[in-house]
Amino acid sequence: MTEKQIRSSFLNASQRERNNLNLPENFEALNWEDLDFVGWRDRKYQTLGYVIAWVDGATRGILFREVEGKTRSRAQCSWCNDVTLPNDVAYFTAKRSGASGRNGNTVATLMCSRFECPANVRRHEPPAYVGFDATAARAERMAGLQAQVRTFMDKMMLGSD
Ligand SMILES: [Zn+2]
C-alpha cells in the first residue's frame, strides 16, 4: 500500500482533506494483509480519524470526525459490538459520499475511539462453555466486523452521485 493509494481511496474526503491527512506513524511497518481494516487518528488534527478497508478487491477509505455526542454511561462500539471492550468508545460522524455529503449529510456511529476493532475481535477469549470453539467464534467476530465496515460504506454511498 502506497501513500498515494491511501490518499486516493477515500469515499468522502475532499481534495484538500486528502492532501492534509497525516499517515499513521507506523505506516511503513503496518501489516495490511492481517487486518480487516487499518484505522488511525490524525496526529495533527485530533478530531479526525481514518479507516482504510478492502471492499470487492478495491481500497476504500472513510474520513471520520469525532463529535461531542450524547455519551451514555456504557457506550458500545457498533463495529465490534459484542466484545468486552478494553478501550474508550467515541461518537463519530462521516460525511456521505458525493453531493449529499457536500450538502452536509453525515452518517454517525459509536466506535472504538482509536479504531481498535481489528485487535479487539482477534483477542482470544476464555471458552464460554465446555466444547466452545474459540477459533470459530473468533473467525465469526472477524467476519462480523468486515460486514459492519461494508454496511457502513453502503450507508455512506446511499443516494450519492
Ligand atoms: Zn470497535
Backbone and ligand atoms as CSV (ligand in chain L), in Angstrom:
chain,resi,resn,atom,element,x,y,z
A,1,MET,N,N,0.839,-1.192,0.000
A,1,MET,CA,C,0.000,0.000,0.000
A,1,MET,C,C,0.876,1.246,0.000
A,2,THR,N,N,0.652,2.107,-0.980
A,2,THR,CA,C,1.468,3.313,-1.031
A,2,THR,C,C,0.679,4.496,-0.469
A,3,GLU,N,N,1.407,5.539,-0.156
A,3,GLU,CA,C,0.784,6.743,0.364
A,3,GLU,C,C,-0.236,7.295,-0.640
A,4,LYS,N,N,0.119,7.230,-1.904
A,4,LYS,CA,C,-0.746,7.748,-2.951
A,4,LYS,C,C,-2.058,6.973,-3.021
A,5,GLN,N,N,-1.949,5.646,-2.914
A,5,GLN,CA,C,-3.151,4.807,-2.934
A,5,GLN,C,C,-4.076,5.154,-1.780
A,6,ILE,N,N,-3.475,5.374,-0.624
A,6,ILE,CA,C,-4.282,5.699,0.551
A,6,ILE,C,C,-5.014,7.012,0.348
A,7,ARG,N,N,-4.282,8.021,-0.072
A,7,ARG,CA,C,-4.906,9.334,-0.232
A,7,ARG,C,C,-6.024,9.322,-1.263
A,8,SER,N,N,-5.900,8.462,-2.271
A,8,SER,CA,C,-6.916,8.479,-3.326
A,8,SER,C,C,-8.081,7.524,-3.052
A,9,SER,N,N,-8.021,6.803,-1.927
A,9,SER,CA,C,-9.044,5.782,-1.691
A,9,SER,C,C,-10.288,6.286,-0.959
A,10,PHE,N,N,-10.277,7.525,-0.486
A,10,PHE,CA,C,-11.383,7.998,0.347
A,10,PHE,C,C,-12.676,8.248,-0.409
A,11,LEU,N,N,-13.754,7.736,0.170
A,11,LEU,CA,C,-15.076,7.871,-0.436
A,11,LEU,C,C,-15.708,9.208,-0.089
A,12,ASN,N,N,-15.226,9.826,0.975
A,12,ASN,CA,C,-15.933,11.005,1.479
A,12,ASN,C,C,-15.001,12.136,1.921
A,13,ALA,N,N,-13.856,12.250,1.255
A,13,ALA,CA,C,-12.940,13.333,1.611
A,13,ALA,C,C,-12.734,14.249,0.406
A,14,SER,N,N,-12.650,15.539,0.683
A,14,SER,CA,C,-12.382,16.495,-0.388
A,14,SER,C,C,-10.898,16.401,-0.765
A,15,GLN,N,N,-10.563,17.026,-1.877
A,15,GLN,CA,C,-9.167,17.034,-2.311
A,15,GLN,C,C,-8.273,17.611,-1.217
A,16,ARG,N,N,-8.760,18.654,-0.578
A,16,ARG,CA,C,-7.982,19.307,0.463
A,16,ARG,C,C,-7.796,18.384,1.662
A,17,GLU,N,N,-8.861,17.692,2.051
A,17,GLU,CA,C,-8.755,16.770,3.184
A,17,GLU,C,C,-7.797,15.616,2.880
A,18,ARG,N,N,-7.831,15.150,1.643
A,18,ARG,CA,C,-6.903,14.081,1.238
A,18,ARG,C,C,-5.450,14.542,1.344
A,19,ASN,N,N,-5.223,15.776,0.889
A,19,ASN,CA,C,-3.859,16.292,0.901
A,19,ASN,C,C,-3.356,16.568,2.309
A,20,ASN,N,N,-4.281,16.966,3.188
A,20,ASN,CA,C,-3.884,17.366,4.543
A,20,ASN,C,C,-3.719,16.220,5.526
A,21,LEU,N,N,-4.271,15.069,5.204
A,21,LEU,CA,C,-4.254,13.999,6.207
A,21,LEU,C,C,-2.840,13.501,6.483
A,22,ASN,N,N,-2.614,13.133,7.735
A,22,ASN,CA,C,-1.316,12.591,8.140
A,22,ASN,C,C,-1.409,11.081,8.282
A,23,LEU,N,N,-0.481,10.410,7.678
A,23,LEU,CA,C,-0.464,8.949,7.731
A,23,LEU,C,C,-0.094,8.487,9.138
A,24,PRO,N,N,-0.456,7.231,9.481
A,24,PRO,CA,C,-0.079,6.752,10.818
A,24,PRO,C,C,1.442,6.722,10.955
A,25,GLU,N,N,1.909,6.898,12.189
A,25,GLU,CA,C,3.358,6.964,12.397
A,25,GLU,C,C,4.061,5.666,12.051
A,26,ASN,N,N,3.343,4.553,12.251
A,26,ASN,CA,C,3.959,3.251,11.962
A,26,ASN,C,C,3.638,2.772,10.544
A,27,PHE,N,N,3.310,3.708,9.684
A,27,PHE,CA,C,2.880,3.398,8.331
A,27,PHE,C,C,3.723,2.338,7.617
A,28,GLU,N,N,5.035,2.497,7.676
A,28,GLU,CA,C,5.933,1.583,6.970
A,28,GLU,C,C,5.849,0.154,7.516
A,29,ALA,N,N,5.553,0.043,8.812
A,29,ALA,CA,C,5.589,-1.270,9.456
A,29,ALA,C,C,4.230,-1.971,9.491
A,30,LEU,N,N,3.196,-1.292,9.013
A,30,LEU,CA,C,1.853,-1.872,9.097
A,30,LEU,C,C,1.723,-3.150,8.283
A,31,ASN,N,N,1.047,-4.112,8.897
A,31,ASN,CA,C,0.827,-5.374,8.213
A,31,ASN,C,C,-0.601,-5.392,7.657
A,32,TRP,N,N,-0.768,-4.850,6.478
A,32,TRP,CA,C,-2.096,-4.615,5.907
A,32,TRP,C,C,-2.891,-5.898,5.694
A,33,GLU,N,N,-2.237,-6.953,5.307
A,33,GLU,CA,C,-2.968,-8.181,4.960
A,33,GLU,C,C,-3.690,-8.809,6.145
A,34,ASP,N,N,-3.128,-8.610,7.340
A,34,ASP,CA,C,-3.674,-9.297,8.510
A,34,ASP,C,C,-4.829,-8.580,9.191
A,35,LEU,N,N,-5.304,-7.507,8.605
A,35,LEU,CA,C,-6.323,-6.728,9.295
A,35,LEU,C,C,-7.592,-6.565,8.472
A,36,ASP,N,N,-8.727,-6.411,9.179
A,36,ASP,CA,C,-9.997,-6.172,8.493
A,36,ASP,C,C,-9.984,-4.768,7.919
A,37,PHE,N,N,-9.343,-3.885,8.667
A,37,PHE,CA,C,-9.144,-2.523,8.181
A,37,PHE,C,C,-8.004,-1.908,8.963
A,38,VAL,N,N,-7.479,-0.824,8.439
A,38,VAL,CA,C,-6.461,-0.085,9.170
A,38,VAL,C,C,-7.097,1.243,9.553
A,39,GLY,N,N,-7.091,1.549,10.843
A,39,GLY,CA,C,-7.693,2.795,11.298
A,39,GLY,C,C,-6.722,3.548,12.176
A,40,TRP,N,N,-6.743,4.852,12.058
A,40,TRP,CA,C,-5.857,5.660,12.907
A,40,TRP,C,C,-6.403,7.060,13.071
A,41,ARG,N,N,-5.925,7.735,14.112
A,41,ARG,CA,C,-6.297,9.117,14.352
A,41,ARG,C,C,-5.199,9.997,13.791
A,42,ASP,N,N,-5.600,11.151,13.279
A,42,ASP,CA,C,-4.623,12.081,12.718
A,42,ASP,C,C,-3.837,12.699,13.876
A,43,ARG,N,N,-2.515,12.620,13.782
A,43,ARG,CA,C,-1.717,13.088,14.926
A,43,ARG,C,C,-1.715,14.607,15.034
A,44,LYS,N,N,-2.113,15.290,13.955
A,44,LYS,CA,C,-2.122,16.740,13.984
A,44,LYS,C,C,-3.538,17.282,14.211
A,45,TYR,N,N,-4.519,16.713,13.509
A,45,TYR,CA,C,-5.901,17.150,13.652
A,45,TYR,C,C,-6.618,16.138,14.544
A,46,GLN,N,N,-6.642,16.451,15.848
A,46,GLN,CA,C,-7.062,15.484,16.862
A,46,GLN,C,C,-8.450,14.873,16.665
A,47,THR,N,N,-9.367,15.628,16.057
A,47,THR,CA,C,-10.726,15.091,15.947
A,47,THR,C,C,-10.903,14.193,14.725
A,48,LEU,N,N,-9.911,14.151,13.857
A,48,LEU,CA,C,-10.053,13.362,12.632
A,48,LEU,C,C,-9.508,11.947,12.779
A,49,GLY,N,N,-10.187,11.027,12.113
A,49,GLY,CA,C,-9.734,9.639,12.107
A,49,GLY,C,C,-9.996,9.042,10.733
A,50,TYR,N,N,-9.271,7.977,10.405
A,50,TYR,CA,C,-9.376,7.376,9.075
A,50,TYR,C,C,-9.456,5.867,9.169
A,51,VAL,N,N,-10.231,5.306,8.255
A,51,VAL,CA,C,-10.332,3.855,8.160
A,51,VAL,C,C,-10.134,3.479,6.701
A,52,ILE,N,N,-9.224,2.542,6.468
A,52,ILE,CA,C,-8.993,2.047,5.113
A,52,ILE,C,C,-9.306,0.555,5.112
A,53,ALA,N,N,-10.174,0.138,4.189
A,53,ALA,CA,C,-10.555,-1.273,4.121
A,53,ALA,C,C,-10.582,-1.738,2.672
A,54,TRP,N,N,-10.686,-3.054,2.500
A,54,TRP,CA,C,-10.763,-3.613,1.148
A,54,TRP,C,C,-12.177,-4.092,0.912
A,55,VAL,N,N,-12.781,-3.578,-0.121
A,55,VAL,CA,C,-14.139,-3.974,-0.447
A,55,VAL,C,C,-14.160,-4.339,-1.920
A,56,ASP,N,N,-14.581,-5.566,-2.210
A,56,ASP,CA,C,-14.613,-6.059,-3.586
A,56,ASP,C,C,-13.287,-5.828,-4.306
A,57,GLY,N,N,-12.201,-6.114,-3.629
A,57,GLY,CA,C,-10.885,-6.029,-4.231
A,57,GLY,C,C,-10.342,-4.620,-4.411
A,58,ALA,N,N,-11.055,-3.633,-3.895
A,58,ALA,CA,C,-10.571,-2.259,-4.025
A,58,ALA,C,C,-10.350,-1.643,-2.646
A,59,THR,N,N,-9.453,-0.686,-2.593
A,59,THR,CA,C,-9.189,0.012,-1.343
A,59,THR,C,C,-10.192,1.136,-1.173
A,60,ARG,N,N,-10.830,1.171,-0.013
A,60,ARG,CA,C,-11.814,2.222,0.237
A,60,ARG,C,C,-11.525,2.860,1.587
A,61,GLY,N,N,-11.571,4.177,1.611
A,61,GLY,CA,C,-11.294,4.869,2.860
A,61,GLY,C,C,-12.473,5.692,3.343
A,62,ILE,N,N,-12.551,5.832,4.657
A,62,ILE,CA,C,-13.580,6.675,5.266
A,62,ILE,C,C,-12.895,7.716,6.143
A,63,LEU,N,N,-13.309,8.956,5.992
A,63,LEU,CA,C,-12.824,10.019,6.869
A,63,LEU,C,C,-13.867,10.217,7.963
A,64,PHE,N,N,-13.432,10.106,9.217
A,64,PHE,CA,C,-14.322,10.287,10.359
A,64,PHE,C,C,-13.962,11.549,11.119
A,65,ARG,N,N,-14.993,12.111,11.758
A,65,ARG,CA,C,-14.772,13.264,12.606
A,65,ARG,C,C,-15.394,12.957,13.956
A,66,GLU,N,N,-14.618,13.094,15.007
A,66,GLU,CA,C,-15.185,12.850,16.334
A,66,GLU,C,C,-15.988,14.069,16.754
A,67,VAL,N,N,-17.198,13.828,17.252
A,67,VAL,CA,C,-18.026,14.942,17.701
A,67,VAL,C,C,-18.471,14.678,19.131
A,68,GLU,N,N,-18.852,15.749,19.808
A,68,GLU,CA,C,-19.371,15.598,21.152
A,68,GLU,C,C,-20.738,14.941,21.013
A,69,GLY,N,N,-20.852,13.714,21.425
A,69,GLY,CA,C,-22.139,13.034,21.321
A,69,GLY,C,C,-22.775,12.904,22.683
A,70,LYS,N,N,-23.991,12.445,22.649
A,70,LYS,CA,C,-24.634,12.155,23.925
A,70,LYS,C,C,-23.985,10.883,24.440
A,71,THR,N,N,-23.105,11.014,25.385
A,71,THR,CA,C,-22.395,9.824,25.859
A,71,THR,C,C,-23.220,9.083,26.893
A,72,ARG,N,N,-23.507,7.868,26.567
A,72,ARG,CA,C,-24.212,7.022,27.516
A,72,ARG,C,C,-23.174,6.458,28.468
A,73,SER,N,N,-23.634,6.018,29.625
A,73,SER,CA,C,-22.685,5.545,30.631
A,73,SER,C,C,-21.909,4.326,30.122
A,74,ARG,N,N,-22.585,3.461,29.358
A,74,ARG,CA,C,-21.874,2.281,28.869
A,74,ARG,C,C,-21.972,2.205,27.358
A,75,ALA,N,N,-21.224,3.064,26.720
A,75,ALA,CA,C,-21.237,3.107,25.267
A,75,ALA,C,C,-20.609,1.839,24.697
A,76,GLN,N,N,-21.144,1.393,23.584
A,76,GLN,CA,C,-20.611,0.213,22.907
A,76,GLN,C,C,-20.208,0.564,21.495
A,77,CYS,N,N,-19.172,-0.072,21.034
A,77,CYS,CA,C,-18.736,0.124,19.655
A,77,CYS,C,C,-19.704,-0.612,18.734
A,78,SER,N,N,-20.176,0.076,17.685
A,78,SER,CA,C,-21.119,-0.561,16.765
A,78,SER,C,C,-20.433,-1.532,15.815
A,79,TRP,N,N,-19.132,-1.452,15.747
A,79,TRP,CA,C,-18.426,-2.302,14.783
A,79,TRP,C,C,-17.958,-3.616,15.397
A,80,CYS,N,N,-17.606,-3.624,16.660
A,80,CYS,CA,C,-17.241,-4.893,17.311
A,80,CYS,C,C,-18.103,-5.054,18.545
A,81,ASN,N,N,-19.409,-4.936,18.379
A,81,ASN,CA,C,-20.343,-4.689,19.483
A,81,ASN,C,C,-20.458,-5.721,20.603
A,82,ASP,N,N,-20.186,-6.991,20.346
A,82,ASP,CA,C,-20.417,-7.934,21.440
A,82,ASP,C,C,-19.158,-8.283,22.228
A,83,VAL,N,N,-18.144,-7.455,22.081
A,83,VAL,CA,C,-16.892,-7.729,22.766
A,83,VAL,C,C,-16.793,-6.857,24.018
A,84,THR,N,N,-16.237,-7.394,25.066
A,84,THR,CA,C,-15.977,-6.599,26.262
A,84,THR,C,C,-14.807,-5.679,25.962
A,85,LEU,N,N,-15.110,-4.420,25.783
A,85,LEU,CA,C,-14.085,-3.514,25.268
A,85,LEU,C,C,-13.055,-3.065,26.296
A,86,PRO,N,N,-11.779,-3.123,25.921
A,86,PRO,CA,C,-10.720,-2.647,26.809
A,86,PRO,C,C,-10.415,-1.162,26.585
A,87,ASN,N,N,-11.109,-0.533,25.631
A,87,ASN,CA,C,-10.775,0.847,25.267
A,87,ASN,C,C,-12.003,1.748,25.294
A,88,ASP,N,N,-11.779,3.051,25.118
A,88,ASP,CA,C,-12.879,4.017,25.075
A,88,ASP,C,C,-13.618,3.948,23.752
A,89,VAL,N,N,-14.868,4.403,23.793
A,89,VAL,CA,C,-15.675,4.491,22.597
A,89,VAL,C,C,-15.980,5.970,22.365
A,90,ALA,N,N,-15.948,6.395,21.106
A,90,ALA,CA,C,-16.216,7.795,20.785
A,90,ALA,C,C,-17.344,7.875,19.763
A,91,TYR,N,N,-17.918,9.062,19.675
A,91,TYR,CA,C,-19.001,9.293,18.741
A,91,TYR,C,C,-18.425,9.972,17.500
A,92,PHE,N,N,-18.601,9.311,16.345
A,92,PHE,CA,C,-18.023,9.818,15.105
A,92,PHE,C,C,-19.109,10.090,14.063
A,93,THR,N,N,-18.835,11.036,13.196
A,93,THR,CA,C,-19.673,11.180,12.012
A,93,THR,C,C,-18.778,11.069,10.789
A,94,ALA,N,N,-19.364,10.571,9.713
A,94,ALA,CA,C,-18.670,10.507,8.425
A,94,ALA,C,C,-19.568,11.188,7.407
A,95,LYS,N,N,-18.975,12.051,6.608
A,95,LYS,CA,C,-19.720,12.707,5.546
A,95,LYS,C,C,-20.193,11.650,4.554
A,96,ARG,N,N,-21.385,11.817,4.013
A,96,ARG,CA,C,-21.805,10.908,2.951
A,96,ARG,C,C,-21.008,11.217,1.690
A,97,SER,N,N,-21.016,10.278,0.751
A,97,SER,CA,C,-20.274,10.496,-0.496
A,97,SER,C,C,-20.989,11.508,-1.382
A,98,GLY,N,N,-20.217,12.123,-2.229
A,98,GLY,CA,C,-20.760,12.967,-3.291
A,98,GLY,C,C,-21.522,14.187,-2.818
A,99,ALA,N,N,-22.534,14.557,-3.626
A,99,ALA,CA,C,-23.281,15.797,-3.395
A,99,ALA,C,C,-23.952,15.806,-2.028
A,100,SER,N,N,-24.477,14.666,-1.631
A,100,SER,CA,C,-25.163,14.565,-0.344
A,100,SER,C,C,-24.235,15.002,0.797
A,101,GLY,N,N,-22.997,14.520,0.751
A,101,GLY,CA,C,-22.027,14.882,1.779
A,101,GLY,C,C,-21.641,16.346,1.703
A,102,ARG,N,N,-21.509,16.852,0.485
A,102,ARG,CA,C,-21.161,18.267,0.329
A,102,ARG,C,C,-22.276,19.150,0.863
A,103,ASN,N,N,-23.507,18.614,0.884
A,103,ASN,CA,C,-24.631,19.361,1.444
A,103,ASN,C,C,-24.752,19.176,2.952
A,104,GLY,N,N,-23.779,18.506,3.528
A,104,GLY,CA,C,-23.743,18.412,4.986
A,104,GLY,C,C,-24.345,17.160,5.590
A,105,ASN,N,N,-24.719,16.191,4.772
A,105,ASN,CA,C,-25.306,14.961,5.320
A,105,ASN,C,C,-24.227,13.997,5.793
A,106,THR,N,N,-24.467,13.422,6.954
A,106,THR,CA,C,-23.476,12.529,7.553
A,106,THR,C,C,-24.117,11.228,8.032
A,107,VAL,N,N,-23.275,10.259,8.304
A,107,VAL,CA,C,-23.695,9.023,8.959
A,107,VAL,C,C,-22.928,8.993,10.276
A,108,ALA,N,N,-23.634,8.682,11.356
A,108,ALA,CA,C,-22.990,8.703,12.671
A,108,ALA,C,C,-22.865,7.294,13.247
A,109,THR,N,N,-21.875,7.112,14.084
A,109,THR,CA,C,-21.705,5.817,14.745
A,109,THR,C,C,-20.878,5.959,16.016
A,110,LEU,N,N,-21.123,5.070,16.942
A,110,LEU,CA,C,-20.274,4.960,18.126
A,110,LEU,C,C,-19.217,3.930,17.786
A,111,MET,N,N,-17.970,4.262,18.061
A,111,MET,CA,C,-16.911,3.341,17.671
A,111,MET,C,C,-15.723,3.432,18.614
A,112,CYS,N,N,-14.916,2.391,18.611
A,112,CYS,CA,C,-13.694,2.402,19.411
A,112,CYS,C,C,-12.927,3.677,19.078
A,113,SER,N,N,-12.534,4.429,20.089
A,113,SER,CA,C,-12.044,5.777,19.853
A,113,SER,C,C,-10.764,5.831,19.024
A,114,ARG,N,N,-9.974,4.786,19.081
A,114,ARG,CA,C,-8.757,4.769,18.241
A,114,ARG,C,C,-8.812,3.618,17.244
A,115,PHE,N,N,-10.006,3.220,16.893
A,115,PHE,CA,C,-10.232,2.177,15.884
A,115,PHE,C,C,-9.526,0.861,16.235
A,116,GLU,N,N,-9.689,0.461,17.506
A,116,GLU,CA,C,-9.047,-0.769,17.969
A,116,GLU,C,C,-9.801,-2.032,17.544
A,117,CYS,N,N,-10.892,-1.889,16.793
A,117,CYS,CA,C,-11.766,-3.037,16.470
A,117,CYS,C,C,-11.036,-4.271,15.931
A,118,PRO,N,N,-10.134,-4.140,14.943
A,118,PRO,CA,C,-9.476,-5.355,14.431
A,118,PRO,C,C,-8.731,-6.111,15.523
A,119,ALA,N,N,-8.109,-5.390,16.434
A,119,ALA,CA,C,-7.401,-6.055,17.537
A,119,ALA,C,C,-8.401,-6.682,18.501
A,120,ASN,N,N,-9.499,-5.983,18.748
A,120,ASN,CA,C,-10.494,-6.495,19.699
A,120,ASN,C,C,-11.149,-7.791,19.244
A,121,VAL,N,N,-11.521,-7.871,17.965
A,121,VAL,CA,C,-12.187,-9.101,17.527
A,121,VAL,C,C,-11.218,-10.280,17.464
A,122,ARG,N,N,-9.917,-9.983,17.474
A,122,ARG,CA,C,-8.908,-11.046,17.423
A,122,ARG,C,C,-8.445,-11.532,18.788
A,123,ARG,N,N,-8.882,-10.859,19.814
A,123,ARG,CA,C,-8.475,-11.282,21.158
A,123,ARG,C,C,-8.945,-12.702,21.417
A,124,HIS,N,N,-8.127,-13.452,22.102
A,124,HIS,CA,C,-8.526,-14.812,22.440
A,124,HIS,C,C,-9.309,-14.788,23.738
A,125,GLU,N,N,-10.583,-15.105,23.629
A,125,GLU,CA,C,-11.465,-15.093,24.795
A,125,GLU,C,C,-11.395,-16.437,25.500
A,126,PRO,N,N,-11.591,-16.439,26.814
A,126,PRO,CA,C,-11.675,-17.730,27.511
A,126,PRO,C,C,-12.926,-18.469,27.020
A,127,PRO,N,N,-12.872,-19.808,26.929
A,127,PRO,CA,C,-14.021,-20.565,26.425
A,127,PRO,C,C,-15.275,-20.254,27.230
A,128,ALA,N,N,-16.394,-20.043,26.539
A,128,ALA,CA,C,-17.640,-19.687,27.203
A,128,ALA,C,C,-18.260,-20.908,27.881
A,129,TYR,N,N,-17.989,-22.079,27.364
A,129,TYR,CA,C,-18.519,-23.321,27.946
A,129,TYR,C,C,-17.662,-24.471,27.450
A,130,VAL,N,N,-17.816,-25.646,28.034
A,130,VAL,CA,C,-17.036,-26.819,27.624
A,130,VAL,C,C,-17.363,-27.151,26.170
A,131,GLY,N,N,-16.317,-27.315,25.379
A,131,GLY,CA,C,-16.538,-27.633,23.975
A,131,GLY,C,C,-16.720,-26.405,23.104
A,132,PHE,N,N,-16.606,-25.216,23.705
A,132,PHE,CA,C,-16.722,-23.961,22.963
A,132,PHE,C,C,-15.605,-23.860,21.924
A,133,ASP,N,N,-15.978,-23.570,20.694
A,133,ASP,CA,C,-14.988,-23.477,19.621
A,133,ASP,C,C,-14.490,-22.031,19.500
A,134,ALA,N,N,-13.395,-21.750,20.222
A,134,ALA,CA,C,-12.876,-20.380,20.280
A,134,ALA,C,C,-12.396,-19.886,18.916
A,135,THR,N,N,-11.826,-20.795,18.128
A,135,THR,CA,C,-11.320,-20.406,16.812
A,135,THR,C,C,-12.469,-19.991,15.890
A,136,ALA,N,N,-13.543,-20.783,15.934
A,136,ALA,CA,C,-14.704,-20.464,15.105
A,136,ALA,C,C,-15.350,-19.158,15.562
A,137,ALA,N,N,-15.398,-18.949,16.871
A,137,ALA,CA,C,-16.002,-17.732,17.409
A,137,ALA,C,C,-15.210,-16.507,16.976
A,138,ARG,N,N,-13.887,-16.660,16.957
A,138,ARG,CA,C,-13.006,-15.570,16.571
A,138,ARG,C,C,-13.201,-15.252,15.078
A,139,ALA,N,N,-13.276,-16.302,14.256
A,139,ALA,CA,C,-13.486,-16.117,12.819
A,139,ALA,C,C,-14.830,-15.432,12.568
A,140,GLU,N,N,-15.803,-15.773,13.370
A,140,GLU,CA,C,-17.134,-15.181,13.241
A,140,GLU,C,C,-17.099,-13.691,13.587
A,141,ARG,N,N,-16.346,-13.359,14.645
A,141,ARG,CA,C,-16.230,-11.949,15.033
A,141,ARG,C,C,-15.540,-11.145,13.943
A,142,MET,N,N,-14.495,-11.745,13.308
A,142,MET,CA,C,-13.780,-11.052,12.240
A,142,MET,C,C,-14.694,-10.820,11.042
A,143,ALA,N,N,-15.485,-11.857,10.692
A,143,ALA,CA,C,-16.418,-11.727,9.576
A,143,ALA,C,C,-17.478,-10.679,9.896
A,144,GLY,N,N,-17.906,-10.650,11.158
A,144,GLY,CA,C,-18.906,-9.677,11.585
A,144,GLY,C,C,-18.393,-8.256,11.445
A,145,LEU,N,N,-17.144,-8.059,11.802
A,145,LEU,CA,C,-16.544,-6.731,11.702
A,145,LEU,C,C,-16.442,-6.302,10.237
A,146,GLN,N,N,-16.008,-7.229,9.387
A,146,GLN,CA,C,-15.902,-6.902,7.965
A,146,GLN,C,C,-17.268,-6.530,7.383
A,147,ALA,N,N,-18.308,-7.233,7.850
A,147,ALA,CA,C,-19.662,-6.930,7.388
A,147,ALA,C,C,-20.098,-5.541,7.854
A,148,GLN,N,N,-19.686,-5.156,9.069
A,148,GLN,CA,C,-20.036,-3.832,9.593
A,148,GLN,C,C,-19.410,-2.724,8.757
A,149,VAL,N,N,-18.154,-2.916,8.380
A,149,VAL,CA,C,-17.447,-1.923,7.582
A,149,VAL,C,C,-18.180,-1.727,6.259
A,150,ARG,N,N,-18.553,-2.835,5.665
A,150,ARG,CA,C,-19.254,-2.830,4.389
A,150,ARG,C,C,-20.598,-2.134,4.481
A,151,THR,N,N,-21.346,-2.480,5.529
A,151,THR,CA,C,-22.666,-1.888,5.735
A,151,THR,C,C,-22.538,-0.379,5.908
A,152,PHE,N,N,-21.514,0.025,6.652
A,152,PHE,CA,C,-21.314,1.449,6.882
A,152,PHE,C,C,-21.004,2.162,5.573
A,153,MET,N,N,-20.141,1.565,4.755
A,153,MET,CA,C,-19.791,2.189,3.476
A,153,MET,C,C,-21.020,2.273,2.566
A,154,ASP,N,N,-21.839,1.222,2.581
A,154,ASP,CA,C,-23.068,1.243,1.785
A,154,ASP,C,C,-23.968,2.400,2.200
A,155,LYS,N,N,-24.066,2.606,3.519
A,155,LYS,CA,C,-24.892,3.700,4.040
A,155,LYS,C,C,-24.367,5.045,3.559
A,156,MET,N,N,-23.025,5.173,3.583
A,156,MET,CA,C,-22.409,6.435,3.153
A,156,MET,C,C,-22.654,6.724,1.690
A,157,MET,N,N,-22.714,5.650,0.888
A,157,MET,CA,C,-22.836,5.797,-0.563
A,157,MET,C,C,-24.283,6.005,-0.990
A,158,LEU,N,N,-25.209,5.680,-0.090
A,158,LEU,CA,C,-26.624,5.729,-0.406
A,158,LEU,C,C,-27.031,7.112,-0.942
A,159,GLY,N,N,-27.587,7.106,-2.113
A,159,GLY,CA,C,-28.091,8.362,-2.686
A,159,GLY,C,C,-26.996,9.279,-3.185
A,160,SER,N,N,-25.749,8.779,-3.243
A,160,SER,CA,C,-24.676,9.645,-3.735
A,160,SER,C,C,-24.606,9.588,-5.243
A,161,ASP,N,N,-23.945,10.549,-5.810
A,161,ASP,CA,C,-23.909,10.594,-7.280
A,161,ASP,C,C,-22.684,9.874,-7.829
L,1,ZN,ZN,ZN,-14.704,-1.428,17.979
